[in-house]
Amino acid sequence: MTEEFIILGTAGHIDHGKTSLVKALTGIDTDIHKEEKERGITIDIGFAPFNLPDGKSLGVIDVPGHERFIRNMLAGAGGIDLILLVIDANEGIMPQTVEHLHILEMLHVQKGIIVLTKTDTVEAEWLEMVREEVREGLAGTFLTDAPMVGVSAQTGAGIVELRLLIGELAAEVTPREVTAPLRVPVDRVFSVPGFGTVATGTVFAGGVETGEVVELLPQGLSARVRTIQVHGKTVERAQAGQRAALNLAGVERAEIERGMVVAKPGVYKSTNLVDVRLHLLPDSPRNLTNSSRIRFYLGASEVLGRVSILESDELKPGEDALVQIALESPVVCAPQDRFIVRSYSPMLTIGGGTVIDPTPSRVHRRRREYVLEDLLLREQGGPEQLILQVLTEEPGLGVRDVAPQVKLTVEAAEVCLQEMAGVGLVVSIAGGYVSADWLARVFDEVEERIRVHFAKEKYHVTVPKAQVLSQVGMKPKLFDALLGSSVGQERFEVFRDKIGIRGYDVPFTLRERELLQKIEELYRGGGFQPPSVEEVRTQTNALEKTLHGLLHYLKERGTLVELGGGSYLHSEFLEQAKSVLREKFSVSGAYSVADFRDWVGTSRKFAVLILEYLDDIKFSKRIEDKRVIS
């Protein structure tokens, strides 16, 4: 036999013969609990291997039919690929048949077969009438054109035909994602003497091998897979589409419960918020109003939550809408996951839908066009559009963080990102990626913030980087990476802790340009004995405000350096001072203020100011009354 890649499930009303049918097909009684034996009904989900005529093997999930155990039914239904809708030939479609059918449709089960059971207990004429009623009752559902077969678990009639039909449809089912990151919703947990904790579930995606370390979410527990069994047989690996029992080392039975997820470490995130497309069933007994409390079923989990209908105040039967659900306990999911919603009280299945964003970054405000547009883009876009949306919401993510959010393997996501980078859709930044459109918008905003500052401060050509950073609301590390990128360097200039627009200059008047030239000449002519600001004002006849603005401009452009006490020095002489100190230091070692004063021919006042400035920029270091070059 080959490995299982398809899960076959049963569904239908209580006592319509689901468990007997599974036993007739597989030889295994899936009712394992004593209470199930005594009461003759399935309470919990049961499992069995099923060997197809061509030698392949499927996993079979037998779910309970009683309305009181819908929660258990849902825990198993999420992993079903091919369904047997079981209907008693004596009774036809019953209430639980309809509810199960709704659930299967909401979960997008791919294929199905209608199985009429107990055919040995009815007349041929009655059976034909039931066939017609069933066809009418299932019209418009995903089972409208599904094959129908009558069987008897007691006599074996129709079982061979059913086996062949299952084999044919199983070949048409799309296998699950074997190469995606591992995800196994846990639907049963128990302990085995001598082995320890065992968690079972359908492998939704990826694969797991013996000895591998896994993560148990949402609690974030770490465990090692000691052994793996698939339908009672020990194997080295289980993969998507298989039922697996994982013997876990490092965790206790009490630490795990149904609804948790066994996952590849560091890939999936637990969340209390999910953005979804929610469809309300046509036969829902009432409208779903905003802020309604509901029961949310995904994978094997059941969680209470409240709906925020983003487009309107209520959802009418048969309608669908973009909805954010705030959950009372965290869940683990991925884009495109299917879920079921039941009313809080009474507990009725009222709808279901598809996860759009499994980890929204914020609580959305209702009736906001930008929110709706973003969700529609995520919902309708292909991998590229999803990647762009993810990178817009969380810029700077690496490929391993992007992949699970867009439901791609790391390898596939990397190829996609590289192709997108090649055509300019994304930009690689410091080991991560950002959307090119997002980057352009951010840089536009940065430039706008800088220009607003320039409008207020006419003679400035830079802005404190921290000021811009606080205005655009970004992490400093990412901001620095963006500015340091090739795209950033084309638009901006960074001067230590300041930022400017590349190519920008102050729009000076002719008079201001003449003043600039005169001011620079005065400081160049002053050398190591530069003029005071008041002396410059007197010699240029400049207005005080204008003069201070022009001095600031020359300082930002690097023409002047501002020493302590409001004094300025032409940068050419600062460089000369460095050269002199390097030359003298190589001969005499440590030097004093007096040494420097004599070497450059200045006053003690300016010698002190220049040396303190050099200390501040880490060119030199003071040791008592001497200095050394750093």
BADO-597323 format. One record per residue (C-alpha): z negated, y, x negated. Coordinates in pm, 1 decimal, decimal comma, padded with zeros to 6 digits. Each point is the difference from the previous one (the first is absolute). Layout:
N
         zz         yy         xx
          Z          Y          X
...
This chain:
630
         zz         yy         xx
    00000,0    00000,0    00000,0
    00065,1    00356,2   -00105,3
   -00251,3    00280,2    00023,0
   -00068,0    00172,2    00332,3
    00151,2    00342,1    00047,5
   -00007,8    00020,6    00382,5
   -00294,9    00005,2    00238,5
    00048,8   -00159,5    00343,4
   -00240,9    00106,9    00272,2
   -00086,8   -00089,7    00355,1
   -00079,2    00241,1    00282,5
   -00061,5   -00029,2    00371,1
   -00252,7   -00024,0    00282,2
   -00317,9   -00205,7   -00027,9
    00037,6   -00372,9    00063,7
    00380,0    00007,3   -00011,2
    00002,6   -00264,0   -00272,8
    00039,1    00192,7   -00325,6
   -00238,5   -00212,1   -00206,5
    00135,7   -00326,3    00142,8
    00350,5    00116,8   -00085,7
   -00099,4    00076,8   -00359,9
   -00157,9   -00344,8   -00029,0
    00317,3   -00162,1    00135,3
    00208,5    00190,0   -00257,8
   -00229,5   -00031,4   -00302,4
   -00240,6   -00285,4    00073,2
   -00292,4    00239,7   -00059,8
   -00260,5    00111,7    00253,1
   -00060,7    00369,7   -00070,7
   -00308,8    00017,8    00224,1
   -00261,2   -00044,0   -00271,9
   -00311,5    00142,6    00165,8
   -00235,9   -00220,3    00200,7
    00003,1    00252,7    00285,5
    00379,1   -00016,3    00010,9
   -00014,5   -00377,0    00038,3
   -00261,2    00016,9    00271,6
    00164,7    00278,3    00203,4
    00361,7   -00104,3   -00058,7
    00111,5    00348,9   -00096,4
    00087,9    00161,4   -00332,3
   -00255,0    00264,2   -00098,5
    00108,6    00081,3   -00353,3
    00333,0   -00010,7   -00179,8
    00100,0   -00338,5   -00136,2
    00237,3   -00096,7   -00278,5
    00224,1   -00293,3   -00085,6
    00300,2   -00083,6   -00219,7
    00324,3   -00087,8    00175,5
    00274,1   -00202,0   -00170,5
    00351,8    00086,3    00113,8
    00276,0   -00262,1    00031,5
    00168,2    00134,1   -00318,1
   -00316,5   -00057,6   -00203,0
   -00117,9    00360,4   -00004,2
   -00353,4    00081,4    00108,2
   -00126,2    00284,7    00217,6
   -00349,7    00121,3    00062,0
   -00113,3   -00014,1    00363,1
   -00251,7    00238,7    00159,9
   -00144,0   -00103,0    00334,7
   -00159,8    00297,5    00174,7
   -00246,4   -00000,7    00291,2
    00134,8    00082,6    00344,7
   -00314,1    00106,5    00183,9
   -00028,8    00375,2    00057,2
   -00350,6   -00002,4   -00148,3
    00145,6   -00110,6   -00333,8
    00290,2    00244,5   -00031,0
   -00172,1    00141,6   -00308,1
    00028,0   -00340,5   -00166,7
    00360,0   -00031,3    00116,5
    00084,1    00333,6   -00160,8
   -00161,0   -00103,4   -00328,7
    00260,9   -00273,0   -00033,0
    00298,0    00157,5    00174,8
    00061,4    00259,9   -00268,2
    00133,9   -00263,0   -00238,6
    00238,3   -00174,2    00241,6
    00375,4   -00002,0   -00070,4
    00118,8   -00246,6    00264,7
   -00174,0   -00051,8    00335,7
   -00024,4   -00277,9    00254,1
   -00077,6    00167,6    00334,2
   -00171,0   -00282,7    00185,8
    00016,8   -00005,4    00382,3
   -00139,1   -00272,4    00225,1
    00281,6   -00133,3    00219,4
   -00248,4   -00025,7    00286,3
   -00102,2    00368,6   -00006,7
    00272,3    00208,3   -00159,6
   -00073,9    00341,1   -00151,8
   -00366,5    00097,6    00026,7
   -00197,5    00316,4   -00094,2
   -00081,1   -00111,6   -00352,7
    00362,9   -00101,3   -00051,8
    00097,9    00360,2    00068,8
   -00267,8    00147,5   -00226,2
    00091,1   -00234,2   -00283,9
    00366,2    00088,7    00047,5
   -00081,9    00371,6   -00023,5
   -00194,1   -00063,6   -00320,1
    00286,3   -00197,7   -00153,8
    00247,1    00274,8    00085,7
   -00226,1    00268,2   -00145,8
   -00031,8   -00205,1   -00320,1
    00380,2   -00041,2   -00018,7
   -00007,6   -00377,6   -00026,8
    00354,0   -00087,1   -00109,6
    00091,9   -00311,2    00198,2
   -00136,2   -00211,8    00281,6
    00040,2   -00311,8    00210,5
   -00117,4   -00034,1    00359,1
   -00178,4   -00332,0    00041,3
   -00069,7   -00136,8    00348,3
   -00283,4   -00252,6   -00035,3
   -00128,7   -00283,6    00221,1
    00349,8   -00067,7    00133,5
   -00103,6   -00358,4    00074,6
   -00229,3    00130,6    00274,6
    00263,4    00184,1    00209,1
    00313,6   -00091,1    00194,2
    00343,0    00086,8   -00141,6
    00068,0    00245,5    00283,0
   -00329,8    00179,4   -00062,7
    00069,3    00011,7   -00374,7
    00338,7    00162,9    00060,8
   -00160,0    00261,3    00224,7
   -00260,5    00077,8   -00266,7
    00277,1    00036,0   -00258,8
    00170,4    00263,2    00215,7
   -00326,6    00185,7    00063,8
   -00082,5    00001,7   -00371,0
    00344,5    00136,5   -00086,5
   -00045,0    00277,4    00254,0
   -00352,4    00072,3   -00120,2
    00107,6    00028,6   -00365,7
    00312,0    00208,8    00067,7
    00007,1    00310,0   -00219,4
   -00239,7   -00143,2   -00259,1
    00078,4   -00131,0   -00347,1
    00010,1   -00349,8    00157,4
    00270,6    00088,4    00255,3
    00253,9   -00229,4   -00163,8
   -00244,5   -00228,4   -00179,0
    00060,6   -00375,5    00026,5
   -00215,3   -00179,6    00257,3
   -00108,0   -00363,3   -00024,0
   -00217,1   -00216,2    00223,8
   -00247,0   -00235,7   -00169,6
   -00281,6   -00238,8    00070,5
   -00268,9   -00044,4   -00263,7
   -00108,1   -00315,8    00183,5
    00335,8   -00182,4    00011,4
    00168,7    00168,6   -00294,3
    00290,9    00117,9    00215,1
    00182,7    00299,7   -00151,5
   -00200,1   -00002,8   -00324,9
    00295,2   -00109,0   -00215,5
    00221,2    00267,1    00155,5
   -00271,4    00259,9   -00059,5
   -00030,4   -00102,4   -00364,5
    00373,7    00052,4   -00049,7
   -00011,1    00340,7    00171,5
   -00290,1    00110,0   -00220,5
    00198,1   -00099,9   -00309,2
    00305,5    00196,9    00113,6
   -00192,4    00317,3    00076,3
   -00217,4   -00025,1   -00310,7
    00318,4    00020,5   -00208,4
    00076,8    00337,5    00164,7
   -00338,6    00158,0   -00069,7
   -00014,2    00259,7   -00277,7
   -00253,9   -00114,2   -00263,4
   -00291,7    00224,8   -00084,5
   -00018,0    00206,6   -00318,7
   -00075,6   -00248,9   -00274,3
    00027,8    00259,8   -00278,9
   -00207,9    00272,2    00168,4
   -00364,9    00062,6   -00099,7
   -00232,4   -00270,3    00131,8
   -00155,5    00051,0    00343,6
   -00185,5   -00267,3    00197,5
   -00188,6    00104,8    00316,9
   -00303,4   -00227,3    00022,8
   -00029,5   -00174,2    00336,9
   -00262,0   -00262,9   -00085,3
   -00279,4   -00034,0   -00258,2
   -00221,2   -00299,9   -00076,8
   -00185,0   -00172,4   -00282,6
    00074,5   -00340,2   -00149,5
   -00286,3   -00180,8   -00176,6
    00070,8   -00016,2   -00371,0
    00283,0    00253,1    00021,9
   -00144,0    00313,2    00159,8
    00171,8    00266,1    00205,5
    00338,2   -00064,4    00161,7
    00208,4    00266,6    00175,3
    00309,1   -00095,0    00198,0
    00288,8    00202,0    00129,6
    00375,7    00037,9    00019,8
    00147,4    00146,7   -00316,3
    00165,6    00312,5    00140,3
    00160,9    00104,3   -00327,5
    00019,8   -00099,9   -00364,7
   -00159,5   -00303,3   -00154,1
   -00320,8   -00114,4   -00163,7
   -00065,1   -00252,1   -00277,0
   -00299,2   -00203,6   -00111,2
   -00217,6    00196,9   -00239,4
    00126,2    00337,3    00120,7
   -00244,0    00285,9    00061,4
    00030,9    00150,5    00349,0
   -00156,9    00287,2    00189,8
   -00172,7   -00034,3    00337,0
    00054,1    00309,9    00210,7
   -00120,9    00225,0    00151,7
   -00325,6   -00075,0   -00183,0
    00170,7   -00002,9   -00340,2
   -00158,2   -00326,4   -00116,5
    00148,9   -00184,0   -00296,3
    00046,6   -00377,1   -00002,3
    00183,9   -00269,0   -00192,6
    00213,5   -00261,1    00174,6
   -00151,8   -00330,1   -00108,7
    00230,8   -00229,7    00198,8
    00269,3    00033,1    00268,5
    00082,2   -00231,9    00286,1
    00296,2    00010,4    00235,0
   -00064,7   -00225,6    00302,0
   -00250,5   -00213,9   -00181,3
    00203,6   -00045,6   -00316,9
   -00108,6    00159,8   -00324,8
    00272,4    00217,3   -00152,7
    00027,1    00238,1   -00293,7
    00156,0    00280,1    00204,1
    00018,7    00121,3    00359,2
    00252,4    00258,9    00110,6
    00122,6    00207,8    00290,1
    00056,6   -00198,2    00318,0
   -00257,1   -00267,4   -00083,5
   -00339,8   -00074,9    00141,8
   -00243,0   -00003,5   -00291,2
   -00363,7   -00087,5   -00060,3
   -00134,3    00183,3   -00303,6
   -00312,1   -00128,9   -00173,1
   -00150,3    00321,4   -00139,1
   -00243,2    00026,4   -00289,2
   -00221,2    00304,6   -00040,6
   -00065,4    00072,8    00368,1
   -00239,5   -00145,6    00253,4
    00093,2   -00126,9    00345,0
   -00211,6    00274,0    00158,3
    00201,5    00270,5   -00179,0
    00328,5   -00092,5    00169,4
    00095,8    00017,9    00366,5
    00305,8   -00025,1    00218,7
    00215,8    00308,5   -00026,3
   -00044,8    00052,9   -00372,1
    00305,8   -00019,0   -00224,9
    00049,5   -00191,7   -00322,8
    00230,8    00217,7   -00208,3
    00141,2    00070,7   -00341,2
   -00258,1    00220,9   -00173,7
    00061,1    00374,4   -00005,0
    00303,2    00000,3    00230,7
   -00116,9    00044,4    00358,4
   -00242,9    00260,2    00131,7
   -00237,9   -00029,3    00292,2
    00022,0    00275,8    00258,0
   -00169,2    00136,4    00310,5
    00313,4    00190,5    00101,2
    00344,7   -00137,7    00082,9
    00314,0    00178,2    00118,9
    00197,4   -00217,9    00239,3
    00271,6   -00023,8    00261,7
   -00189,7   -00121,2    00307,1
    00174,5   -00154,1    00301,7
   -00187,1   -00029,1    00329,4
    00098,4   -00307,9    00198,8
    00194,3    00061,3    00322,6
   -00264,6   -00185,9    00199,6
   -00295,7    00179,9   -00156,2
   -00244,5    00066,4    00285,6
   -00049,5    00364,7   -00095,9
    00122,2    00282,7   -00219,5
   -00137,4    00023,2   -00352,6
   -00158,4    00341,7   -00040,1
   -00067,4    00187,7   -00320,2
   -00329,5   -00097,1   -00171,1
   -00018,2   -00328,8    00192,8
   -00208,1   -00268,9   -00167,0
    00198,5   -00315,6   -00067,2
   -00017,6   -00336,9   -00174,9
    00238,0   -00021,3   -00295,0
    00124,3   -00339,8   -00123,2
    00184,2   -00035,9   -00328,8
    00029,9   -00313,5   -00209,7
   -00319,8   -00186,1    00077,4
   -00211,9    00309,4    00058,6
   -00134,6    00156,5    00317,8
   -00123,6    00358,9   -00030,8
   -00100,9    00264,9    00250,2
    00173,1    00335,4   -00021,1
    00112,1    00316,0    00177,2
    00355,9    00113,5    00050,6
    00134,4    00345,5   -00073,2
    00334,0    00029,4    00179,3
    00188,8    00241,4   -00221,9
    00280,2    00090,3    00242,3
   -00171,5    00032,1    00337,6
   -00328,3   -00035,4    00187,8
    00061,4   -00348,2    00137,0
    00226,7   -00300,7   -00023,8
    00137,8   -00152,0    00320,7
    00081,2   -00370,6    00048,3
    00325,8   -00087,4   -00174,6
   -00010,7    00305,6   -00227,1
   -00051,6    00019,8   -00373,9
   -00117,4    00280,0   -00227,2
   -00110,2    00091,2   -00348,7
   -00373,8   -00053,5   -00013,2
   -00277,7    00024,3   -00255,7
   -00282,2   -00248,7    00049,5
   -00345,4    00074,3   -00139,2
   -00170,6   -00334,8   -00059,4
   -00372,5   -00065,1    00005,6
    00030,0   -00254,5   -00281,4
    00255,9   -00012,5   -00282,6
    00308,6   -00221,8    00007,9
    00266,5   -00092,1   -00253,6
    00365,4    00031,6    00094,2
    00346,6    00089,5   -00124,0
    00297,1    00192,8    00142,6
    00184,3   -00188,3    00277,1
   -00299,4   -00222,7    00080,4
   -00022,1   -00088,4    00366,9
   -00319,1    00044,8    00200,7
   -00138,2   -00053,0    00352,0
   -00208,8    00239,2    00207,7
   -00234,0   -00106,4    00278,3
   -00199,0    00224,3    00229,5
   -00366,3    00042,5   -00088,5
   -00123,0   -00110,3    00343,0
    00114,0   -00204,5    00177,8
    00161,2   -00177,5   -00295,0
    00368,7   -00012,8    00089,5
    00302,5   -00001,7   -00228,1
    00163,6    00337,2    00065,1
    00240,3    00047,4   -00289,7
    00075,6   -00022,8   -00366,6
    00230,4    00135,9   -00261,2
    00083,8    00056,1   -00364,1
   -00195,0    00152,9   -00285,6
    00185,3    00299,6   -00144,0
   -00252,5    00130,1   -00252,6
   -00280,0   -00243,1   -00093,6
   -00206,5    00261,2   -00185,6
    00048,4    00352,6    00138,4
   -00147,1    00264,1   -00226,9
   -00141,2    00205,6    00285,0
   -00084,3    00019,0    00369,8
    00310,8    00141,3    00165,6
    00000,2    00295,9    00234,4
    00171,6   -00086,3    00325,8
    00329,7    00154,5    00113,1
    00092,9    00116,1   -00348,8
    00372,8   -00020,8   -00070,5
   -00043,4   -00055,2   -00373,7
   -00230,2   -00296,9    00066,9
    00246,2   -00158,2    00242,1
    00295,5    00061,4   -00232,7
   -00179,2   -00160,7   -00293,4
   -00092,8   -00307,9    00203,1
    00352,0   -00035,6    00138,0
    00136,3    00014,9   -00352,4
   -00236,0   -00275,9   -00110,0
    00082,3   -00204,2    00309,0
    00377,8    00027,5   -00010,1
    00074,2    00028,4   -00370,1
    00103,6   -00274,2   -00237,6
   -00189,4   -00075,8   -00322,8
    00121,8    00321,9   -00160,3
   -00120,0    00216,6    00287,7
   -00334,8   -00181,9    00010,0
   -00043,0    00048,2   -00374,0
    00078,3    00369,4    00033,8
   -00253,2    00031,3    00280,8
   -00270,7   -00181,1   -00198,9
    00065,1    00213,3   -00308,7
   -00008,6    00315,0    00209,4
   -00342,9   -00092,5    00134,6
   -00133,6   -00136,0   -00329,9
    00206,1    00153,4   -00281,4
   -00035,3   -00152,7   -00343,1
   -00047,1   -00361,0    00113,0
    00116,8   -00275,0   -00232,4
    00228,4   -00282,8    00104,9
   -00288,8   -00242,6    00059,7
   -00158,3    00239,2    00248,9
    00329,1    00077,6    00172,9
    00115,3   -00360,9    00044,5
   -00253,3   -00127,4    00259,1
    00025,2    00318,2    00206,4
    00374,1   -00046,6    00047,2
   -00021,6   -00380,2    00029,2
    00195,1   -00073,7   -00318,7
   -00080,1   -00211,7   -00301,2
   -00094,6    00190,9   -00313,5
    00328,1   -00108,1   -00156,1
    00207,9    00111,0    00299,8
   -00188,7    00329,7    00026,2
    00056,7    00067,5   -00369,9
    00374,5   -00059,6    00033,4
    00011,9    00222,7    00307,5
   -00194,5    00279,4   -00170,7
    00221,0   -00013,5   -00307,5
    00312,3    00020,0    00214,9
   -00149,4    00291,5    00193,4
   -00088,7    00174,8   -00326,1
    00356,7   -00053,7   -00119,5
    00140,2    00192,8    00296,8
   -00268,3    00266,8   -00006,4
   -00204,8   -00103,8    00304,8
   -00320,1   -00054,7   -00198,2
   -00129,0    00126,6   -00333,7
   -00203,9   -00203,3   -00246,7
   -00318,9    00184,4   -00092,2
   -00263,0   -00129,4   -00244,7
    00033,2   -00366,0    00094,1
    00044,3    00069,8    00371,5
    00259,0    00143,0    00235,0
    00036,2    00296,1    00231,6
    00261,4    00082,1    00261,2
    00256,0    00244,4   -00138,7
   -00007,9    00194,2    00328,4
   -00379,3    00013,5   -00009,0
    00010,5    00113,6   -00361,5
    00248,5    00274,2    00084,3
   -00222,6    00117,6    00287,1
   -00307,6   -00001,5   -00223,7
    00176,5    00194,1   -00273,8
    00129,8    00245,7    00259,2
   -00356,2    00050,5    00118,6
   -00129,0    00036,6   -00356,0
    00266,7    00259,9   -00074,3
   -00074,4    00182,9    00323,3
   -00372,7    00012,9   -00086,3
    00082,5    00137,2   -00343,6
    00237,0    00262,4    00141,7
   -00263,8    00109,7    00253,4
   -00234,5    00054,6   -00293,4
    00269,4    00194,4   -00186,8
    00053,4    00219,6    00305,1
   -00368,1    00096,5   -00012,0
   -00020,0    00022,2   -00378,1
    00325,1    00168,4   -00104,6
   -00036,7   -00041,5   -00376,1
   -00103,7   -00368,7    00001,8
    00241,0   -00273,6   -00108,6
   -00249,2   -00288,3    00023,3
   -00264,3   -00116,3    00245,1
   -00314,1   -00205,2   -00073,5
    00100,7   -00361,9    00052,1
   -00328,2   -00074,7    00178,6
    00079,8    00271,5    00255,1
    00335,9   -00155,9    00090,7
   -00146,4   -00349,5   -00002,3
   -00265,6    00093,8    00254,9
    00264,2    00156,2    00224,6
    00235,3   -00301,4    00006,1
   -00285,6   -00250,1    00031,1
    00094,8   -00261,8   -00256,5
   -00180,9   -00218,7   -00252,3
   -00005,0    00171,3   -00343,4
    00136,1   -00306,5   -00179,7
    00301,5   -00025,4    00230,1
    00056,3    00377,3   -00013,5
    00006,3   -00004,6   -00380,6
    00235,3   -00299,3    00002,9
    00237,7    00180,3    00238,2
    00002,5    00314,7   -00212,3
    00055,7   -00205,0   -00313,8
    00294,0   -00192,0    00147,2
    00356,9    00093,5   -00085,8
    00042,6    00141,6    00351,1
   -00318,9    00202,5   -00033,7
    00096,4    00137,3   -00341,0
    00330,4    00122,4    00141,0
   -00183,3    00219,5    00252,6
   -00332,3    00092,9   -00157,1
   -00156,4    00099,9   -00328,2
   -00355,6   -00110,2   -00079,2
   -00215,9    00203,7   -00238,8
   -00320,7   -00197,9   -00052,0
   -00190,9    00077,7    00320,9
    00269,5    00220,3    00156,3
    00334,6   -00055,7    00165,8
    00307,7    00216,4    00042,0
    00351,4   -00022,3    00142,4
    00259,0   -00078,7   -00264,1
    00235,3    00294,6   -00048,4
   -00213,9    00240,8    00199,7
   -00069,2    00348,1   -00132,0
   -00162,0    00307,2    00146,2
    00255,6    00234,9    00162,4
   -00084,8    00298,7   -00220,1
    00120,3    00353,6    00054,3
    00172,8    00181,5   -00285,8
   -00319,0    00200,7   -00063,2
   -00208,1   -00319,3   -00016,8
    00238,8   -00158,8   -00250,2
   -00025,7    00307,4   -00221,0
   -00379,3   -00020,3    00019,4
    00005,0   -00369,1   -00091,8
    00204,9    00070,5   -00308,3
   -00228,8    00285,8   -00104,9
   -00317,0   -00205,2    00054,7
    00132,3   -00288,7   -00208,6
    00101,8    00239,5   -00278,4
   -00350,8    00150,7   -00005,3
   -00169,4   -00339,0   -00035,2
    00250,0   -00124,3   -00255,2
   -00047,5    00323,5   -00196,1
   -00378,5   -00030,4    00020,8
   -00002,2   -00341,1   -00168,1
   -00355,1   -00125,1   -00061,0
   -00132,4    00343,8    00107,8
    00148,1    00003,8    00353,3
   -00035,9    00307,1    00222,3
   -00247,0    00006,0    00285,8
    00124,2   -00007,0    00358,6
   -00098,9    00363,8    00038,8
    00199,1    00095,3   -00310,2
    00304,9   -00179,9    00138,2
   -00037,3    00175,8    00335,0
   -00016,0    00339,1   -00171,9
    00306,0   -00067,9   -00217,6
    00211,9   -00141,2    00287,0
   -00128,3    00228,1    00275,8
   -00006,1   -00305,2    00228,6
   -00203,0   -00028,0    00319,2
   -00312,8   -00211,4   -00053,8
    00098,8   -00261,3    00261,2
    00351,4   -00025,6   -00138,1
   -00125,8   -00030,7   -00356,0
   -00240,6   -00281,6    00081,6
    00275,8   -00177,6    00189,6
    00240,2    00025,9   -00292,1
   -00266,5   -00116,1   -00247,5
   -00063,9   -00302,1    00222,9
    00373,7   -00071,6    00006,5
    00027,1    00016,3   -00380,7
   -00298,7   -00231,1   -00028,3
    00149,6   -00256,5    00242,2
    00330,0    00012,0   -00184,8
   -00182,9   -00069,0   -00324,1
    00089,0    00332,5   -00163,4
   -00364,1    00110,9   -00011,8
   -00325,1   -00192,7   -00014,2
   -00313,4    00140,6    00162,4
   -00298,4    00009,4   -00230,6
   -00357,3    00057,5    00110,9
   -00107,6    00342,0    00117,9
    00334,5    00076,5    00167,5
    00186,5    00029,3   -00329,8
    00349,9   -00134,6   -00057,2
    00179,6   -00128,0   -00310,0
    00372,0   -00059,4   -00046,0
    00061,4   -00375,1   -00016,5
    00196,1    00035,9   -00324,9
   -00321,4    00104,5   -00174,2
   -00196,4   -00283,9    00153,4
    00249,5   -00238,8   -00160,2
   -00031,3    00189,7   -00328,1
   -00378,0   -00037,0    00020,4
    00036,4   -00376,4    00043,7
    00234,4   -00019,7   -00299,5
   -00238,4    00201,5   -00218,6
   -00296,1   -00216,9    00098,3
    00189,2   -00323,6   -00065,3
    00102,9    00127,5   -00344,0
   -00343,7    00131,3   -00098,3
   -00188,0   -00294,4    00150,3
    00193,2   -00244,9   -00217,5
   -00138,3    00185,8   -00302,5
   -00343,0    00127,9    00094,0
   -00107,7   -00223,1    00288,1
   -00234,9    00164,5    00249,7
    00046,2    00371,3    00053,8
   -00205,9    00288,2    00138,1
    00081,2    00298,4    00218,4
    00001,1    00216,1   -00310,0
    00244,6   -00234,4   -00173,2
    00242,0    00017,5    00291,1
   -00041,0    00378,3    00031,8
    00098,6    00047,0   -00360,0
    00285,9   -00249,3    00008,6
    00179,2    00169,4    00292,2
   -00118,8    00355,5   -00055,0
   -00174,8    00075,0    00326,3
   -00337,0    00127,8    00118,5
   -00300,4   -00226,3    00052,9
    00029,8    00061,1    00376,7
    00352,6   -00141,5    00021,1
   -00074,2   -00272,1   -00255,2
   -00278,7   -00127,6    00228,5
    00216,0    00025,6    00315,5
    00293,3   -00184,0   -00159,4
   -00215,6   -00276,9   -00146,1
   -00184,1   -00051,8    00329,8
    00334,7   -00027,5    00177,0
    00111,6   -00263,7   -00252,2
   -00326,7   -00185,3    00063,6
    00068,0    00010,1    00375,0
    00346,1   -00155,1   -00038,6
   -00148,1   -00272,0   -00227,4
    00189,1    00116,0   -00308,9
   -00327,9    00045,2   -00187,0
   -00365,3   -00092,6    00031,2
   -00305,8    00209,6   -00089,5
   -00273,5   -00155,9   -00212,7
   -00292,7    00242,9   -00034,4
    00150,3    00314,8   -00161,7
    00313,4   -00176,1   -00124,2
    00307,2   -00147,3    00161,8
    00230,9   -00293,3   -00069,5
    00339,4   -00087,4    00139,5
   -00026,7   -00267,5    00268,8
